[in-house]
Amino acid sequence: INKEGKVNEWNKKSAELVGYTSDEVMGRNLVQDFIPPEFQGAVKEVLDSALKGVITSSFEFSLFSKAGVPIELLLNANPRRNATGHIVGVLGLGQDMTEKRKSMRTEVDLSKANAANFAKSQFLANMSHEMR
């Protein structure tokens, strides 16, 4: 991402993940064109911080693929410097967390269901004992 927030590099993995080719994203504003409104402010803040030399690690946010599928990302944003050391943009390294988050939600749901089932069993056991 350059200083104006426009995409100036797009690798194959990014294209695979979100479904946009390099030609479709080059020169477009990353935040305005690809980040859902509820995350735009936070993502812009992370990018602006990187432009000031601040590294951000493990920032989580969502974006939508070209097909409209939500993708949960874990982002590291680093200042991108030229040969003389001046900041010329942001290098973002992202990890797709979508499947991991789905798995975690499934585990939480299963745990809640097990707890509810246990509570129901305890209640029925107590009621059975009381009725004797």
C-alpha positions as CSV (number, residue, x, y, z in Angstrom):
1,I,0.0,0.0,0.0
2,N,1.4,3.4,-0.9
3,K,1.3,6.6,1.2
4,E,-2.1,7.4,-0.3
5,G,-3.6,4.1,0.8
6,K,-3.6,2.6,-2.7
7,V,-2.7,-0.9,-3.5
8,N,0.7,-1.0,-5.3
9,E,1.5,-4.7,-5.0
10,W,-0.7,-7.8,-4.9
11,N,0.7,-11.3,-4.7
12,K,-0.8,-14.6,-5.9
13,K,-1.9,-15.6,-2.4
14,S,-3.9,-12.4,-2.0
15,A,-5.5,-13.0,-5.4
16,E,-6.4,-16.6,-4.4
17,L,-7.8,-15.5,-1.1
18,V,-10.1,-12.7,-2.1
19,G,-10.7,-13.5,-5.8
20,Y,-9.4,-10.2,-7.2
21,T,-6.6,-10.2,-9.7
22,S,-3.7,-7.8,-9.4
23,D,-5.1,-5.8,-12.3
24,E,-8.4,-5.4,-10.5
25,V,-6.9,-4.0,-7.3
26,M,-3.8,-2.0,-8.4
27,G,-4.2,1.7,-7.8
28,R,-7.4,1.3,-5.8
29,N,-7.9,2.4,-2.2
30,L,-7.6,-0.6,0.0
31,V,-9.7,0.7,2.9
32,Q,-12.5,2.4,0.9
33,D,-12.8,-0.3,-1.8
34,F,-12.2,-3.6,0.0
35,I,-12.8,-3.2,3.8
36,P,-16.3,-3.3,5.3
37,P,-17.5,0.0,6.8
38,E,-17.4,-1.3,10.3
39,F,-13.6,-2.0,10.0
40,Q,-12.5,0.9,7.8
41,G,-11.6,3.2,10.7
42,A,-9.5,0.7,12.6
43,V,-7.8,-0.6,9.4
44,K,-7.0,3.0,8.3
45,E,-5.6,3.7,11.8
46,V,-3.3,0.7,11.6
47,L,-2.1,1.8,8.1
48,D,-1.6,5.4,9.2
49,S,0.5,4.2,12.2
50,A,2.7,2.1,9.9
51,L,3.3,5.2,7.7
52,K,4.6,6.9,10.9
53,G,7.0,4.0,11.6
54,V,4.8,2.0,14.0
55,I,4.6,-1.8,13.5
56,T,1.3,-3.4,14.3
57,S,1.2,-7.1,14.9
58,S,-1.8,-9.5,15.1
59,F,-4.5,-7.0,14.1
60,E,-7.8,-8.9,13.3
61,F,-10.4,-7.7,10.9
62,S,-12.7,-8.9,8.2
63,L,-13.1,-8.2,4.5
64,F,-15.2,-9.6,1.8
65,S,-14.0,-11.6,-1.1
66,K,-15.0,-10.7,-4.7
67,A,-17.8,-13.4,-4.3
68,G,-19.0,-11.7,-1.1
69,V,-17.7,-14.3,1.3
70,P,-16.4,-12.9,4.6
71,I,-12.7,-13.5,5.3
72,E,-11.2,-13.1,8.7
73,L,-7.6,-11.9,8.6
74,L,-4.8,-11.6,11.1
75,L,-2.6,-8.7,9.9
76,N,0.9,-7.5,10.6
77,A,1.4,-4.0,9.2
78,N,5.0,-2.8,8.7
79,P,6.4,0.5,7.3
80,R,7.8,0.0,3.8
81,R,11.0,1.8,3.3
82,N,12.9,2.8,0.2
83,A,16.7,2.3,-0.3
84,T,17.4,5.5,1.7
85,G,15.3,4.4,4.6
86,H,12.3,6.8,4.0
87,I,8.9,5.3,4.5
88,V,7.1,5.0,1.2
89,G,4.2,2.8,2.2
90,V,2.9,-0.1,4.2
91,L,3.8,-3.8,3.8
92,G,0.9,-5.9,5.1
93,L,1.3,-9.6,5.9
94,G,-2.0,-11.3,6.4
95,Q,-3.0,-14.7,7.6
96,D,-6.4,-16.2,6.8
97,M,-8.1,-17.1,10.1
98,T,-11.5,-17.9,8.7
99,E,-11.4,-21.7,9.1
100,K,-9.7,-21.4,12.5
101,R,-12.4,-19.0,13.7
102,K,-15.2,-21.3,12.4
103,S,-13.6,-24.2,14.3
104,M,-13.3,-22.2,17.5
105,R,-17.0,-21.1,17.2
106,T,-17.9,-24.8,16.7
107,E,-16.0,-25.8,19.8
108,V,-17.6,-23.0,21.9
109,D,-21.1,-24.1,20.6
110,L,-20.4,-27.7,21.5
111,S,-19.2,-26.7,24.9
112,K,-22.3,-24.7,25.6
113,A,-24.5,-27.6,24.4
114,N,-22.7,-30.0,26.6
115,A,-23.0,-27.6,29.6
116,A,-26.7,-27.2,28.9
117,N,-27.2,-31.0,28.6
118,F,-25.3,-31.5,31.9
119,A,-27.5,-28.9,33.6
120,K,-30.6,-30.6,32.3
121,S,-29.4,-34.0,33.6
122,Q,-28.6,-32.5,37.0
123,F,-32.0,-30.9,37.2
124,L,-33.9,-34.1,36.2
125,A,-31.8,-36.1,38.7
126,N,-32.7,-33.6,41.5
127,M,-36.3,-33.5,40.5
128,S,-36.5,-37.3,40.4
129,H,-34.9,-37.5,43.9
130,E,-37.3,-34.9,45.3
131,M,-40.3,-36.7,43.9
132,R,-39.4,-39.9,45.7
